[in-house]
Amino acid sequence: MILEEIKNHIEKHEIGSGTVLKIKGNAKIFQLLTQNLYNDIYTTIIRELSCNALDSHVAVGKDEAFCVSLPNTLKPYLSIEDFGRGMDKQTIEDVYMTLGESDKTTSNEFIGTYGIGSKSVWSVSSNLAIRVRSNGIETLYALFLNADQLPECSKVHEKPTTECNGFEIKIPIKREDF
């Protein structure tokens, strides 16, 4: 989604240069931006991840359903899988693993744009798995909160695949929250 850019015309009269606000990337700020924004977290997670799946399909012109699997006793995780564009290693690192980064800011055809929604999963789990298929390569990643309580992403496995491009996320859910 294209956001309207608002620019202020400011006339400054000062000696020297100014200081621009910074955001420190630490656990406190991460928790503030991922765990305290939503009232109904499970509805939020399903909505945010479903919007991302739909955006992925829109990006490649696919008009088919993506898959949502709710947790149960045999599969105690929420899973959402799309069959859209997939992600390469650089996109995982630069977009998926960066709060506030989005690759959907150039078109109003996309729902997402803030780069925060996919991070809502951290409010219910300290670990998750993603499976990415991109250009004939399937890569499995383990994501977890590290010793500093910040998300970390590690590649677990990579292999050739004939499956279409896509992205699947699996989030473990506590039994009492099924």
Disulfide bonds with the S-S distance in Angstrom:
none
